[in-house]
Amino acid sequence: MAESTDALDAVLELEGAIAVAVIDHGSGLVLAERSAGPFDMELAAAVTTEVVKAKLRAIEHLRLDDRIEDILVTLGSQYHLVRLSEREDLEGVFHYLVLDRSVGNLALARRALATLDAGFSLRVLTTISGGLS
């Protein structure tokens, strides 16, 4: 698996990428992030965590035997793309990408987040922080 910073940097190389992060949807904690400029990822993570939790509750209440692959929020100038991790070792984690709508490509963004999910490692973060609580 790629180093966590390398995996995030690869997503940030997408045309139009503004910011990318890996977030724990239980707590809203940003586990790793990269941005191409100023972007308040802590606030975005907190708000987006509530969106993810609400959608997970809706699926549960509707008794749907299904899972969230991704969530797209389309703004006037940006796309906010959320992809829940499919990996058991990253359960409770989602990947979050903010993309400039005028130049970004959603298909490539979805593919990049899937690649991030496959290649991201929390081991590097655990080693650096002494363990995640």
Sequence and secondary structure as in RCSB ss.txt:
>XXXX:A:sequence
MAESTDALDAVLELEGAIAVAVIDHGSGLVLAERSAGPFDMELAAAVTTEVVKAKLRAIEHLRLDDRIEDILVTL
GSQYHLVRLSEREDLEGVFHYLVLDRSVGNLALARRALATLDAGFSLRVLTTISGGLS
>XXXX:A:secstr
   HHHHHHHHHTSTTEEEEEEEETTT  EEEEEESS   HHHHHHHHHHHHHHHHHHHHHTT      EEEEE 
SSEEEEEEE   GGGTTEEEEEEEETTT  HHHHHHHHHHHHHH  SHHHHHHHT   
